[in-house]
Amino acid sequence: MEVSLAKYLSFAIGLGLAAQVLGQEIDTAIFREESKSYTVLDQIENPKERAAFLAVYEKRDALERKSLAEFFLANYPQSWLLAPVYEIAAKACIDLRNYPQALQFGQNSLNLLPENPLLLVPLAGVWLEQGLLVEAKRAGREALQYLDRFTRPSSIPENVWPNTQRKLKASAYYTIGRAEVLEATSLKGLSQSERLSEAHNHLLLARDLNPDDSEIAYLLGLTARGLGKLVDAAVSLARVYGAGGPLKEKALRQLEGIHGANRSVFPESFETFLRQVASRTTASRSTTPESPPSHSNLLKLDYAGSLACRGCHETEYVAWQQTGMARMFRTYRPENVIADSDWNSGYIEATVPVVRMIRDQGEHYFEIQNDRKRWQRYKVDYTIGSKWQQAYATRSPDGQIHVFPIQYNLLHKEWINYWKIIDPPGSARAKIESFSTLAAATRYDVNCAPCHTSQLRLAKGDRTGMKEAVFVEAGINCEMCHGPSGGHIADMEQGRWSSKKPLDAPVEFSKINSEQYVTICGQCHMQSGIRKPQPHGEVNYSSGGDAFYPRHLNRNFADFSSKAFYKDGRFRETTFIVESFLRSACFTRGKANCGHCHNPHPADAASNPKSLKFSSQSDVMCLQCHQQFSRNVETHTRHAVSSEASRCVSCHMPRIMNSLLFQAGSHQIEKPNAELTLRFGQRESPNACLICHSSKDAVWVQDHLRSWQSLSKKHS
């Protein structure tokens, strides 16, 4: 049976490539209903480049699309729009049956933006057609993961997305099933049967998601026949026969074969047999999961607060109090202000003083010049952060908490307009004189509270945080990570000991899988997570259900502003630290989690702001899995064993992610790539080698990496 690539493209081509896509600021909580007025395309300053992209996007003829895409790639090789242009070129090549070039263009796009199921699904079909079964299955599985993890791209209408998503999933499952059927042909006995069973299960999922697809039903029928499930096979094939189309005659011959070879099972005439199985096609088993029980019927989870943990866990509690998590948000106390020695000063923007920091009778205030050039005084009621930078907030007369745009950076000993640094050009909240009028843009509970306070809840019926919001505890408390402790405390007080699952509170982090571990940390450290309030207004916790933490969907990466990324596709900002780590082989293949390197309440918390497990021996973080590199270190690193260049993180986790006016290590954990630096330059594709060897260039790096690879092959 041939693979029909039309089934992969009919709903994938042209989607997700809209010229106008919404952007999103970084370092702020995302609610589903938010929208921004700027677009990614707006950030392309060259009008010829914009026009060239629109020309590619608007063409429907495959040959013209390919030609215009190649023109764009040749003339704008450093564009922000390379990923979508490569995608357009790949899909045009699929239409033209130029499969090798389709894979080349497609892989180039995925190198820049891997999380793209709209491209992965058709490419999986190409890999399958080319007989590259491992690659086809991998692409299918990745597409399924991303389809479950991300919301729709903003370029696809909300009413179109459910059907598109369903068909994409069906095609991904079909690809995996088809590849497993082909693999089974080279196996024998039990191994063949097991592989066919795997294929059958995947094809059932595909059939249930897209029951009208005759190609899925036909292959499902063949697989069921191979497993000896004759009735199931006949029902699937009868469905194909009844639908008509190009597979009708093939389905009929298969039905005749099943009937003729199994007369003891089907003694009736073929016409009767055909009528009987056709009547059963509407009663096929559905594997669609049952709807979850309503929220009101779920077990209520009891939160007791971090102080309740202290009695039994004094050491951890005291260490936690010294961490940045505990100090994320605190009610104002003069001794908590890290900028105290520099407070009585002003902030000048464009040579004009716009903010004054005032101490009056021991209390801290901001005086901000409003849009009428009048000074307006605000009391500091809260401090946010304590390690590298501190923000300040005030409570307005209506009870709302608002964050000042001016923050104090401890490392540089200076005041900064933080939102001007992180927001795209034209950000309304970065305009200091507008502070008094930006109710939504400066609200703490909307923009900051989901990651800076514990057990945040919106008022009943409020889906956007525009009304009252309350929280149980300031900062990140024990229960944000370990789950609600009320039941556990009651059990301990009464001497009860009952069995529990690792994910039940208190969470046993050593026993949960890497995905669960990272999801718990990702509640705060995943910028793209969309905070969708639960039925009772819970934002960053759950008051009932099978898990204490909400499972946030992620906003599509193409919908963020270019400030979030380097041109080579890597994340530029530390707010995307989990998204970066999820791309790493350490996570995808090695099943590593955050706890392999970090301890959220270390004994040296006061002097270990990054909460590293091995703060004085960074190599141990890597060598606990990669022990082979602990021997003959210089053979691997090509640098003196005592030098900074021989540290694992120097090459594989270079400091390229923007944090609070310092560079943090990338968590994508990969080898230096000279080719991307050659294309984009060190500024937009920072290379670890050139961070130290700043007088050299990417050609020098490329030559050295090639010579090292040659030496490694000789010694292997």
C-alpha positions in Angstrom: 0.0 0.0 0.0 1.4 3.4 -1.0 1.5 6.3 1.4 -0.7 9.2 0.3 0.9 12.5 1.3 -2.2 14.4 0.4 -3.8 13.3 3.6 -1.0 15.1 5.5 -1.1 18.3 3.6 -4.8 19.0 3.1 -5.2 20.5 6.6 -1.6 21.5 7.3 -0.4 23.5 4.4 -0.8 27.2 4.7 -1.7 27.0 8.4 0.5 28.5 11.1 2.3 30.8 8.6 0.2 33.9 8.8 2.0 37.1 8.3 0.3 38.8 11.2 0.8 36.9 14.5 0.3 38.2 17.9 3.4 38.9 20.1 3.7 38.7 23.8 5.9 40.4 26.4 8.3 38.3 28.4 8.5 38.0 32.2 4.8 38.4 32.7 2.0 36.0 33.4 -0.1 35.0 30.4 -3.9 34.6 30.5 -5.8 33.1 27.6 -7.8 36.2 26.9 -4.8 38.5 26.5 -4.0 40.0 23.1 -1.3 42.4 22.0 -1.5 45.1 19.3 1.9 44.4 17.7 2.9 41.5 15.4 6.1 39.6 14.7 6.1 40.8 11.1 5.9 44.4 12.4 9.3 43.8 13.9 10.9 43.4 10.4 12.2 46.8 9.6 13.3 46.2 6.0 10.2 46.9 3.8 11.6 44.8 0.9 12.1 41.9 3.2 8.5 42.2 4.5 7.2 42.4 0.9 9.3 39.4 -0.2 7.8 37.3 2.7 4.3 38.3 1.9 4.8 37.4 -1.7 5.9 33.9 -0.6 3.0 33.5 1.8 0.3 34.7 -0.6 1.2 32.4 -3.5 -0.9 29.2 -3.8 0.9 27.5 -6.7 3.5 25.1 -5.3 6.2 25.9 -7.9 5.8 29.6 -7.5 5.9 29.3 -3.7 9.1 27.2 -3.9 10.7 29.7 -6.3 9.8 32.7 -4.2 10.9 31.0 -1.0 14.3 30.2 -2.5 14.6 33.8 -3.6 13.8 35.0 0.0 16.3 32.6 1.6 19.0 33.7 -0.8 18.4 37.4 -0.3 17.6 37.5 3.4 19.7 34.7 4.9 19.6 36.3 8.4 15.9 37.1 8.5 13.7 36.5 11.6 11.3 34.8 9.2 13.5 31.9 8.1 11.5 29.2 10.0 8.2 29.9 8.3 9.8 30.4 4.8 11.7 27.1 5.1 8.3 25.6 6.1 6.6 27.0 3.1 9.4 25.7 0.8 9.2 22.2 2.4 5.4 21.9 1.9 5.7 23.2 -1.7 8.3 20.5 -2.3 6.0 17.9 -0.9 3.3 19.0 -3.4 5.9 18.8 -6.1 7.0 15.3 -5.0 10.5 16.6 -4.5 10.9 14.7 -1.2 14.7 15.0 -0.6 14.5 18.7 -0.8 11.3 18.8 1.2 13.2 17.0 4.1 16.1 19.4 3.7 13.9 22.6 3.9 11.8 21.0 6.6 14.8 20.1 8.8 16.1 23.7 8.4 12.8 25.0 9.7 12.7 22.6 12.6 16.3 23.5 13.6 15.0 27.0 14.2 11.6 26.1 15.6 11.3 22.4 16.6 7.9 22.7 18.2 5.9 22.8 15.0 3.4 20.0 14.6 2.0 21.6 11.5 5.3 20.8 9.8 6.2 17.7 11.7 3.1 15.8 10.6 3.6 16.2 6.8 7.4 15.6 7.2 6.6 12.4 9.1 4.7 11.3 6.0 7.6 12.1 3.8 10.0 10.1 6.0 7.6 7.2 5.9 7.3 7.4 2.1 11.1 7.4 1.9 11.3 4.3 4.1 12.9 6.2 7.0 10.8 4.5 9.6 12.6 5.6 12.8 12.5 9.3 11.7 8.8 9.0 10.7 7.9 7.6 14.1 10.0 10.2 16.0 8.3 13.0 14.1 4.9 11.5 14.7 5.5 11.2 18.4 6.9 14.7 18.7 3.9 16.1 16.8 1.6 14.4 19.3 3.5 15.8 22.3 3.3 19.3 20.9 -0.3 19.1 19.9 -1.1 18.2 23.5 1.2 20.8 25.0 0.5 23.9 22.9 -2.6 25.9 22.2 -3.5 26.8 18.7 -1.3 29.2 16.7 -2.9 32.6 16.7 -3.0 32.5 12.9 -5.6 29.7 13.0 -9.1 30.7 13.8 -10.4 29.3 17.1 -13.4 27.6 15.4 -11.0 25.9 12.9 -8.4 24.6 15.4 -10.3 21.7 17.0 -10.9 19.9 13.7 -7.3 20.8 12.5 -5.8 19.5 15.7 -7.9 16.3 15.6 -6.8 15.5 12.0 -3.2 16.3 12.8 -3.3 13.8 15.7 -5.0 11.2 13.5 -2.3 11.5 10.8 0.5 11.3 13.5 -1.0 8.1 14.9 -1.4 6.8 11.4 2.3 7.4 10.6 3.4 5.6 13.7 1.1 2.7 13.0 2.1 2.5 9.4 5.8 2.5 10.3 5.2 -0.3 12.8 3.3 -2.4 10.2 6.3 -2.0 7.9 8.7 -2.9 10.7 6.7 -6.0 11.4 7.2 -7.4 7.9 10.9 -7.9 8.7 10.1 -9.7 12.0 8.8 -13.2 12.8 6.8 -15.0 15.4 6.1 -13.2 18.7 8.1 -10.1 17.8 6.0 -9.6 14.7 2.8 -10.1 16.6 3.8 -7.6 19.3 4.8 -5.0 16.7 1.5 -5.5 14.8 -0.4 -5.1 18.1 1.4 -1.8 18.7 0.5 -0.7 15.2 -3.2 -1.8 15.7 -3.5 0.3 18.8 -2.1 3.4 17.1 -4.3 2.9 14.1 -7.4 2.6 16.4 -6.5 6.0 17.9 -6.1 7.4 14.4 -9.5 5.9 13.3 -11.3 7.3 16.3 -9.9 10.8 15.7 -10.7 10.7 12.0 -13.3 8.0 11.3 -14.0 9.2 7.7 -10.4 8.6 6.6 -10.6 5.5 4.4 -6.8 5.1 4.3 -6.6 4.8 8.1 -9.6 2.3 8.1 -8.0 0.2 5.3 -4.7 -0.2 7.0 -6.5 -0.9 10.3 -8.3 -3.7 8.5 -5.1 -5.2 7.1 -3.4 -5.0 10.5 -6.4 -6.6 12.3 -6.4 -9.4 9.7 -2.7 -10.0 10.3 -3.4 -10.4 14.0 -6.2 -12.9 13.3 -8.9 -10.4 14.4 -11.1 -11.3 11.5 -14.3 -9.7 12.5 -12.6 -6.4 13.3 -10.7 -6.6 10.0 -13.9 -7.2 8.1 -15.7 -4.3 9.8 -12.9 -1.8 9.0 -12.7 -3.0 5.4 -16.5 -2.8 5.0 -16.3 0.8 6.1 -13.8 1.5 3.3 -15.8 -0.4 0.8 -19.0 1.5 1.7 -17.3 4.9 1.5 -16.2 4.3 -2.1 -13.2 6.0 -3.5 -9.8 4.7 -4.7 -9.6 2.0 -2.0 -13.0 0.5 -2.6 -11.9 -2.3 -4.9 -8.9 -3.2 -2.7 -11.1 -3.4 0.3 -13.5 -5.6 -1.6 -10.7 -8.1 -2.6 -9.6 -8.2 1.1 -13.2 -8.9 2.2 -13.4 -11.7 -0.4 -10.2 -13.1 0.9 -11.3 -13.1 4.5 -14.6 -14.7 3.7 -13.1 -17.3 1.3 -10.3 -18.4 3.6 -12.4 -18.6 6.8 -15.7 -20.4 5.8 -15.9 -22.1 9.1 -16.1 -18.7 10.8 -18.3 -17.1 8.0 -20.4 -20.0 6.6 -23.0 -17.6 5.0 -22.8 -16.3 1.5 -20.5 -13.5 0.7 -23.4 -11.1 0.1 -24.8 -11.9 3.5 -21.4 -11.6 5.1 -20.9 -8.2 3.5 -24.3 -7.0 4.7 -23.6 -8.2 8.3 -20.2 -6.6 8.7 -21.4 -3.4 7.0 -24.1 -3.1 9.6 -21.5 -3.2 12.3 -19.4 -0.4 11.1 -21.2 2.2 13.1 -20.7 0.2 16.3 -16.9 0.2 16.2 -15.1 0.5 19.5 -14.2 4.0 20.5 -11.0 4.7 22.3 -11.9 8.3 23.0 -11.1 8.9 26.7 -14.0 9.5 29.1 -14.7 13.0 30.3 -13.1 13.7 33.6 -15.4 13.9 36.6 -16.8 17.3 37.4 -14.7 19.5 39.7 -17.3 19.5 42.5 -17.0 15.7 42.8 -13.3 15.6 43.2 -11.4 15.3 46.5 -10.9 18.6 48.3 -7.2 19.4 48.9 -6.3 21.0 52.2 -3.6 23.7 52.2 -2.0 24.4 55.6 0.7 27.0 54.8 4.5 26.7 55.0 4.6 27.4 58.8 2.8 24.1 59.4 5.8 22.3 57.9 8.4 23.8 60.2 7.7 21.5 63.2 9.0 18.4 61.5 11.2 19.9 58.8 13.1 22.6 60.6 16.3 22.3 58.6 14.5 22.6 55.2 12.3 25.3 56.5 15.2 27.5 57.7 17.1 27.0 54.4 14.0 27.7 52.4 13.6 31.0 54.2 17.0 32.1 52.8 16.1 31.4 49.2 14.7 33.7 46.5 11.5 31.7 46.4 10.6 32.6 50.0 11.5 36.2 49.3 9.7 36.6 46.0 7.1 38.9 47.4 7.1 40.4 50.9 5.1 43.0 52.7 7.2 46.1 53.0 9.7 46.4 55.8 12.5 49.0 55.6 15.2 46.3 56.2 14.1 44.3 53.2 14.8 47.1 50.7 18.1 46.2 49.0 18.5 49.6 47.4 18.4 51.5 50.7 21.9 53.0 50.4 21.0 54.3 46.9 17.4 55.3 47.6 17.6 59.0 47.9 18.2 59.6 44.2 16.4 60.1 41.0 15.9 58.3 37.7 16.6 60.3 34.5 15.1 59.3 31.2 16.1 61.3 28.0 17.9 63.9 30.3 14.6 64.5 32.2 14.1 63.5 35.8 10.9 61.4 35.8 11.2 59.4 39.1 12.4 60.4 42.5 13.1 57.9 45.3 12.3 59.5 48.7 12.7 58.5 52.3 10.3 60.3 54.6 10.4 59.5 58.3 12.1 56.2 57.6 9.5 55.1 55.0 10.3 54.5 51.3 8.3 56.3 48.5 8.4 56.8 44.8 7.5 60.2 43.3 6.6 59.9 39.6 6.0 62.7 37.2 2.6 62.1 35.6 1.6 63.0 32.0 0.7 66.5 33.3 4.3 67.0 34.5 3.1 66.9 38.2 4.9 64.9 40.8 2.7 62.2 42.4 3.8 60.3 45.5 3.3 56.6 46.1 4.2 54.6 49.2 6.2 51.4 48.8 4.0 48.7 50.3 5.7 45.5 48.9 9.1 44.3 47.8 9.5 41.8 45.0 12.8 39.8 44.7 15.9 39.9 46.8 18.9 38.2 45.0 19.9 40.2 42.0 17.2 42.8 41.5 14.3 44.2 43.4 11.0 45.6 42.2 8.6 47.6 44.4 4.8 47.8 44.5 2.2 50.0 46.0 -1.4 49.3 47.0 -3.9 51.8 45.5 -6.9 53.1 47.4 -9.2 50.5 45.7 -7.0 47.7 47.2 -5.2 46.7 43.9 -1.4 46.2 43.9 0.6 48.0 41.2 4.3 47.4 40.3 6.5 50.4 39.6 8.4 50.2 36.3 11.7 51.4 38.0 13.6 48.6 39.7 16.9 48.4 41.5 19.7 46.1 40.1 22.0 45.0 42.9 24.8 43.7 40.6 25.2 47.0 38.8 24.1 49.2 41.7 21.7 51.2 39.5 18.1 51.9 38.8 16.5 50.7 35.6 13.3 50.8 33.7 12.9 47.1 33.6 9.8 46.9 31.4 11.6 49.1 28.8 14.3 46.5 28.7 12.1 43.4 28.4 9.1 44.6 26.4 8.9 45.1 22.7 9.2 48.7 21.3 6.2 50.9 22.1 5.3 49.2 25.4 2.7 51.3 27.2 3.7 50.2 30.6 7.4 51.2 30.0 6.3 54.9 29.7 6.9 56.0 33.3 4.6 59.1 33.0 1.7 56.8 32.3 2.0 54.8 35.5 -1.1 56.3 37.1 -3.3 55.3 34.1 -2.1 51.7 33.4 -4.4 49.8 35.6 -4.1 46.4 33.8 -0.5 46.7 32.6 0.9 47.4 36.0 -1.3 45.1 38.1 0.7 42.7 40.3 -1.9 40.0 40.6 -2.3 39.8 36.8 1.3 40.0 35.6 3.4 38.8 38.5 1.4 37.0 41.2 1.1 33.5 39.6 4.9 33.1 40.0 5.5 35.3 43.0 2.8 34.3 45.5 1.3 31.0 46.6 -2.2 29.6 46.1 -3.5 32.6 44.0 -7.2 32.7 43.5 -9.3 35.1 41.4 -12.7 36.4 42.4 -15.6 34.1 41.4 -16.4 34.5 37.7 -13.3 36.5 37.0 -11.4 34.9 34.1 -8.7 37.6 33.5 -7.7 38.8 36.9 -9.2 42.2 36.4 -11.2 42.0 39.6 -10.1 41.1 43.1 -7.4 38.4 43.5 -6.3 36.9 46.8 -3.4 34.6 47.8 -2.7 32.4 50.8 0.9 33.2 51.3 3.5 35.7 49.9 6.4 34.2 48.0 6.7 30.6 46.9 5.8 28.3 49.8 6.4 24.6 50.5 3.0 23.6 49.1 3.6 25.1 45.7 6.1 22.3 45.1 5.2 19.6 47.6 1.4 19.9 47.4 -1.2 20.6 50.1 0.0 19.4 53.4 -3.2 19.4 55.5 -3.9 15.7 55.1 -0.3 14.7 55.7 -0.1 16.8 58.9 -3.3 15.3 60.2 -2.0 11.8 59.6 1.3 12.5 61.3 -0.4 14.1 64.4 -2.7 11.1 64.7 -0.1 8.5 64.1 -1.6 7.3 60.9 0.5 5.9 58.1 -1.1 5.0 54.8 0.2 4.1 51.4 0.3 6.9 48.8 1.4 7.5 45.2 4.7 9.4 44.6 2.8 12.4 43.2 0.4 12.6 46.2 1.3 15.2 48.8 3.9 15.5 50.1 5.4 14.7 46.7 8.3 12.2 46.7 10.5 13.9 44.1 12.9 10.9 43.9 10.1 8.7 42.7 8.2 10.8 40.2 9.1 10.9 36.5 11.1 13.7 34.8 8.0 15.1 33.1 6.1 15.4 36.3 9.2 16.9 38.1 9.8 19.5 35.4 6.0 20.4 35.2 6.0 21.2 38.9 9.0 23.5 38.5 7.5 24.8 35.3 4.6 26.3 37.1 6.8 29.4 37.6 9.8 28.8 35.3 7.9 28.3 32.1 7.2 31.6 30.5 4.8 30.2 27.8 2.4 28.6 30.3 -1.1 30.0 30.0 -2.8 30.6 33.3 -6.4 29.5 32.8 -8.3 30.0 36.1 -10.0 26.8 37.3 -13.7 26.6 38.2 -13.2 28.3 41.6 -10.7 30.9 40.4 -7.6 29.0 41.3 -4.7 30.2 39.1 -1.5 28.5 40.3 -2.8 25.6 42.4 -5.7 23.2 42.5 -8.3 22.8 45.3 -9.3 19.4 44.0 -8.4 16.8 41.4 -5.8 14.2 40.6 -2.9 16.7 40.9 -2.3 19.7 43.1 -0.8 21.7 40.3 -2.6 23.0 37.2 -1.4 21.6 33.9 -1.0 24.8 31.9 -1.1 24.6 28.1 1.7 26.6 26.4 1.3 29.6 24.1 2.7 28.8 20.6 6.3 30.0 20.4 5.6 31.8 17.1 3.3 34.1 18.9 6.1 35.6 21.1 8.0 38.7 20.1 11.5 38.3 18.6 12.9 39.5 21.9 12.4 36.0 23.3 14.8 34.3 20.8 18.1 34.5 19.1 17.8 34.3 15.3 19.2 30.7 15.5 16.1 29.7 17.4 17.5 29.4 20.9 15.8 31.2 23.8 17.3 34.5 24.7 15.6 35.1 28.1 15.8 33.1 31.3 12.1 33.2 31.7 12.1 30.5 29.1 14.5 28.3 31.1 12.1 25.3 31.2 11.2 25.6 27.5 15.0 25.6 26.8 15.6 22.5 29.0 12.7 20.6 27.4 14.7 20.8 24.1 17.8 19.2 25.6 18.8 15.6 25.0 19.4 15.4 28.8 15.6 15.6 29.2 14.3 14.0 26.0 16.7 11.0 26.0 18.3 11.0 29.4 15.1 11.8 31.4 17.0 14.3 33.5 15.0 16.7 35.7 15.7 20.0 37.5 16.6 18.2 40.7 19.6 16.6 39.2 21.4 19.9 39.4 19.3 22.1 41.7 18.2 21.9 45.4 15.3 24.3 46.2 16.4 24.5 49.9 20.2 24.0 50.1 22.1 24.3 53.3 24.1 27.2 51.9 21.1 29.0 50.5 22.3 32.5 51.6 25.6 32.1 49.6 24.1 29.9 46.8 21.5 32.1 45.0 21.1 29.6 42.1 20.3 26.8 44.5 22.9 24.5 42.9 23.4 21.0 44.2 27.1 21.2 43.4 27.9 24.9 43.6 31.6 24.4 44.1 32.0 21.6 41.6 29.8 22.3 38.6 31.2 19.4 36.5 29.6 17.0 39.0 26.2 18.0 37.6 27.1 16.5 34.3 29.4 13.7 35.4 26.7 12.1 37.5 25.4 10.8 34.2 28.4 11.2 31.8 31.0 9.4 34.0 33.1 8.5 30.9 34.3 12.1 30.7 35.8 12.1 34.2 38.8 10.3 32.7 41.2 12.0 30.3 39.4 15.3 30.6 41.8 17.2 28.4 41.3 14.6 25.6 37.6 15.6 25.6 37.8 19.4 26.3 41.1 20.2 24.4 41.9 22.6 27.2 43.9 22.4 30.5 41.9 20.4 33.0 42.2 23.3 35.6 41.0 25.9 33.2 37.5 27.4 33.0 37.3 26.1 29.4 37.4 22.5 30.7 34.2 23.0 32.8 31.3 21.2 31.2 29.0 24.3 31.4 31.4 26.5 29.6 30.9 24.7 26.3 27.5 23.0 26.8 25.7 25.6 28.9 27.2 28.9 27.7 26.0 32.1 29.4 23.8 33.5 26.7 20.4 33.9 28.3 19.4 37.3 29.5 18.6 37.5 33.2 18.5 40.5 35.5 21.3 42.4 33.7 23.6 39.4 33.7 24.0 36.4 31.4 22.8 33.0 32.6 23.7 29.5 31.3 21.6 28.1 28.4 19.6 25.0 29.5 19.3 23.7 26.0 22.6 21.8 26.8 24.2 21.2 23.3 27.4 21.4 21.4 28.7 24.6 19.9 27.4 25.1 16.4 29.7 27.1 14.1 27.4 26.9 11.1 24.7 28.9 12.7 27.2 31.5 14.0 28.6 31.8 10.5 25.1 32.6 9.2 23.8 34.9 11.9 26.9 36.2 13.6 27.9 36.0 17.3 25.3 38.5 18.3 22.3 36.4 17.1 23.9 33.0 17.4 26.3 33.2 20.3 29.0 30.5 20.1 30.5 29.2 23.4 34.0 29.2 21.9 33.8 32.8 20.9 32.8 33.9 24.3 36.3 33.2 25.5 38.1 33.6 22.2 36.6 36.9 21.3 39.3 37.9 18.9 38.5 34.9 16.7 35.6 34.3 14.3 33.2 31.5 13.4 35.4 30.2 10.6 38.1 29.6 13.2 35.6 27.7 15.4 34.4 25.7 12.4 38.0 24.6 11.5 38.8 23.6 15.1 35.6 21.7 15.6 36.2 19.8 12.3 39.8 18.9 13.2 38.7 17.7 16.7 36.0 15.5 15.1 38.6 14.0 12.8 40.9 13.2 15.7 38.1 11.7 17.7 37.3 9.3 14.8 40.9 8.2 14.5 41.1 7.4 18.2 37.7 5.7 18.4 
